[in-house]
């Protein structure tokens, strides 16, 4: 059996079939993953610690200000805090900056963002390995490390890497809890509590995480998991996490300081006042955002818009991941439904600027879609054909990343 590390289905949390040789492929995978991530960490940190590349642009100051207010280590005076821009953000990332002490030093804050990216790559690689084997797991890790957009998106002190990590772990835990985690009641309770914590962290890090709730509930109610023993638990966890988010909205956002939700609504309200037809404005925004999102994808993968080969490769990979996402969404897989919901929310955003930042938390899961689709049991294909297709996807990703570096 050539691909002995693959599971019986393409779900995110499926355990690999026990291979011949008592776990050697698992050990090989871990060693190879360390060999991939270790040099990439040095590469990433070399940019992070160099102030000519690391940046405090965009919303970095807002997160740092919130973190300094909440930090138990902070000795920052009030008049110093008042010099930083005040705009209430979802608190998850600021809480992490505060609790870890990273808010006290921009260097530590930048390093924290980089570590979150490394952990996200490890989780994404692990999902690919468990679904489709060693080549897929290590290939995805190498390919993602080579994407210039991944590093560029990690240079500011922003919440996207924490959200990426929390959302992927949430989807893994969802599959496990939905099926009914094996073990003693205490172990089951621990898995359920972990799912609630990760989902709540995702929502409180980026409010777009509500797409996770919508996807999980939809998949549990009408998807393959509608008869799963953990369905009531998933719905309860989703309700509790949403209640936590609503509590923050009602109690955590001062009325005189703009927050994400009120800011979003005010933009649409202002635009609607100047247009007779609000639907026309909405349609125009969606069209503009589709174009901006495609440009952001190409830029994320290649950093260029004028190299025809890179341009074609980026478009080819985009077609593959979108087709895979659509097919898995039709199968009512929670991760694919989440991507569709996330994409729908982003397309409604009334600005085209910063699309690569919005795209960043999607890229790893998008790249996982063809791997999960081709994972054993997800698509009817021979073992050789499946391995060939996965290998081609990995080669396109790695080849494009290498070309973008040079």
N, C-alpha and C positions, 0 to 999 in steps of 0.2 A: 504494500500500500504506500504509494509514493508520497502522498500528502497526509501523513499520519497525525499531524497536529490539528486537524480541522474538526469542528463539531458537527452535530447533526442538523442544525438549522443556522439561519443567518442572523439571529437576534444578537443584540449587543453583549449580552451577559452569558452566552452559552459557554459551558466549559468544554475544552478540547477533549477529543477522544484520547484515552490513555494510550500512548504510543508504545511500540516495542522498544525495549531498551530502558525501561524504568525512568522516564522523565528526562532523558538526555536532550531531546529537542527543546524542552522548556529551558534547560540550563544554557544551551547554545543560544537560544533567543535572548535570554537576559544578558549574556556576555556580549553578543553583537549589539544589542540596544545600548549598553553602556559605552561600547566602542564608538557608536554613532553620536551619542549625546555628549560624551565627555569633551571631544574637540569642539563641538558646536557650542558648548557652554563657554569655553574660552573665547571663541570667536564672538559670541553674543556679549559676554562681559567686557571684551575689549572695546566694543562700541559703547556699552552702557556707562563705563567709568570715564570715557573720554568726553569732556564737556563740549567739544566741538560737534559731537553727534547727538549725545543725549539732549533731550529738550524738555522744557516745561511749558510747551505750547498747548493750545486748545484748553481743555478743562482741568489741566493738572493742578493749577492753583486752587480751584474750587475743592478738589478732593483733599489736598493738603490742609487747607484751612479747616475743613470739617474735622479732619483727623486730629489737628492740633487742639481744637476745642474739646474733643473727647479723650485725648491721650492722657493716661495717668502719669506719663513721664514728662509731659510738657511743662516748661517753665516760661513759655512765651507770654509776654505781656499783652493785655487787651488792645493797647494802642498799636502794637505790631500786627496783631490779627486783623485789625480794622483796615490795614493797608492792602490786604489781599481781597480779591473780588469775592463777593458773597452771593452764592447761588446754590440753593439746596439741591443736592444730588441724592439719588438712592444711596442708602448709608452703608451697604455691605462692604464696598472697597475701602471706604474711609474708616470703618471699624477695624478692618484688617491692618491698615496703616497705623492706626492708633494703638491697637493691642500689641502688635509686633514691635512697636517703637520705630518703625521705618519712617514715620512722619517727621521725626527729629532730624533726619539727614536725607538730603535729596539723593545722595549716593545709595544709601540703604533702600530708599524707596524705588530707585531705578533697578537695583539688584533684585528686589522683591518681585517686580514686574517680570524680570527676565526668568526668575525661578518658576513663576507661574506658567510661563510659556513652555519651559522645559517639562514641567509636570504634565501639561496639556498634550505635548507631543508624545510623552510616554503612555498616557492613557489612550490616545488615539491609536498608537501603534499596537498596544495590547488588545484593543478591540479588533483590529484587523487580524492580528495573529490568531486570536481565539476563533475568528470566523473563517479565515481562509488560509492560515498556515504561516510558516516562517517567512517566505518570500514576500507575502503581502504585508506582514507586520514590519519587517525591517525596511522593505522598499518604501512604504509610506513614511516611515520616520526619516529616511534619507531624503526623499523627495520634498517633504515639508520643510526640513532644515535648509534646503537649497533655495526655497522660495524667498525672494528678496522682500516681499510684502510682509512676511511673518516677522522679520527682524525690524523693519521700519515701523510696523504697528506696535512694537514693544519698546520703542525709544522714549515716548512720553510716559508720564506717570498717570495712566488711565486704567479704567476698570475692565476693559475687554478681556484681558487674559484671565482674570479671576472668573469672569462670567463664562468664558469658554470652558475652563476647567470644571466649574460647578455644573454647567449644563450637561457636559458629557458624562460626568459621574452620576448625575441625576438619572439620565437615560439608562445607564447600566443598572443602577439600583432598582429602577422601575421594573425592568424585565425580571429581575430576581424576585422582587416582592410580589409582582403580579402572578408569577408561577407558584408562589408559596415557597419561601426559603426553607430548605431542609434543616433539621436540627431541633434542639430543645426550644421551649417557649421563649427563654431569655434571648437566645440567638435570633429567633424570628423578630422579637421586639427590637433588638439592636438594629437589624437591617431596616425595619420600618422607621425607626427613629432617625437613622442615617439618611434615608430617603427624604424625610420631612426636613431635616437640617439642610441638606444639599439643595432641595427645591426652594426652600425659603431663602437660602443664601443667594441662589441665582436670581430670584425675583427682586430681592432687596439690593442686588448689585446692579442689575439693569431691569427696568420695568418691562422691557420687551420679553422678559422671561415668562410673562403670563402666557406666551405662546406655548411654553412647555406644559402648563396646566391644561390648556385647551387640547393639545395633542394627546397627553396622557389620558385624560378623561374620555376623549373620543375613541381612542384605541381600546380602552378598557370596556367601553359600553357597546361598541358595535364592531370592533375589530376582532382579530383572532383570539384575543384574551378575554372576550366577553363571558366565557364560561370558566375562566381561570379562578382558582380559589382565592387569590389575592385581590380580586376586583374591588370589593368593598373597602379594603384597606387603602388602595390607590385613590379611590374617590375621596375618602376621609382625609388622607394626607393632602390632596389637592385643595380641599375646602379649607383646611387649617392653614396651609401656606398662603392662600389667597386672603384669608382673614388677617394674617400677619401683615401682608402688604397693605391692606385697607387700613389697618391700625396705624401704620406709618404715614399713610396719606392724610388721615384725619388728625393725627396727633403730633406727627413729627415734622410737618412743614409749616413754619410760621406764615401767617396770612400776608404779611408785607414783604416776603421774600419769594421770588419766583422759583418754582420747582419744575421738574421735567413735564408733568402732566399739564399744569396750568399754562406753561409756556407753549406747549404743542397746541392746545385748544385755542389760545389767544391768536396764534398765527393764522389758523384756519378762519377764525371769526373775523380777523382783520381783512383777510383776502376776500372773504365772501361779501364784505361790505362794498368792495370796489368792483365786483363782478355780478352781473344780473343772474347768471346761471352758475350756481355753486358746483353743479355736476361737471360743467365744462372746465372749471378750474381743477377739479379733482382728476378728470381725465387727462388734462394737460400735465399735471404733476406726475401722474403715473407714467406717462410716455417719457417725460424728461428723466425720471428716476430709472427707468429701464435702461435708457441709453447711458446714464451715469454709472449704473451698476455694472454694465458690460465693460465700460472703460476701466472701472475700478478693478474688475477681475483681471483684465489684461495687464494692468499696471502692477497688480499684486504678484502676478506670475512672472512678469518679464521686465518691469520698469521701463518699458519702451512701447511706442506705438508705431514705429517706422520699420521694424525688422519683419519682413513678410513671413519668414519661417516661424519665428516666435509667435507672431500674430496668429498664424494658422494653427500652430500647436495649442495655443491658449483657447482658441475657438473650438478646436476638436475636443479638448478636455472638458470645456464647458458643456458641449453637446452631450458628452458621455455622462457627466455627473447629473445634468438636468434630466436626461432620459431615465437614468437609474433612480433618481429621486421620485420622478413621476410614477414609475412602475412600482416602487415600494410604497408610495402613498396610496396607490390603488389597492395594494395589499393591506392597507390600514396599519402600517408599521409606525410606531409612535415617533421614532426619530425622523422619518420622512415627513410625517404630518407636521412635526415641529418646524422643520425647515420651510415647508410651504407657508405655515402661519407666520413665521419670522419674516419671510420674504414679502408676504402681503403687507405686514406692518411697515417694513422699510419702504415699500413702494408708495405708501401713503404719506411718507415724511415730506413736508413742503419745501425742503431744500435739497439741492443736488450736491452741495459741498460735503466733504467728509464721508463719501460713500465707501472708501476703502476701510475706514474705521468701522463702519457698520457691517461690512463684508467679512472682516477678520474673524469674528466668532462663528461664521458659517463655513469657512473654507475647509477645516479639518473634517467636519461632518459631511460636507459635500463630497470630499475625496473618498470618504468611507462608503458612500452609497453604492458605487459599482462593486466594491469589494464585498459588502454585505449582500448585495443582490446575487453575486456569483458564488457566495459562500455555500458550502455543502447544504443542499436541501432547499435553498432559496430559489434556484432557477434550474430547470431540467437541462443539464448539460453533462457531457462526459467529464471524467476527472481530468483528462488531458486537455480537452477544450477549455475547461474552466481555468486551469492553470495557465494556459496560453493567453487567454484574455486578461487575466490578472497581471501576468508578466508584461503584456503590452501596455496596460495602463500604468504600471510602475515605471516602465522604460520611458514613456511619454513624460511622466511627471519628473523623473530624475534628469532626463535629457533636457527638458525645458529649463529646469532649475540650474543645471550646469551652464547652459548657453547664456542664461540671464546673468550669471556671475562674470562672464567674460565677454 
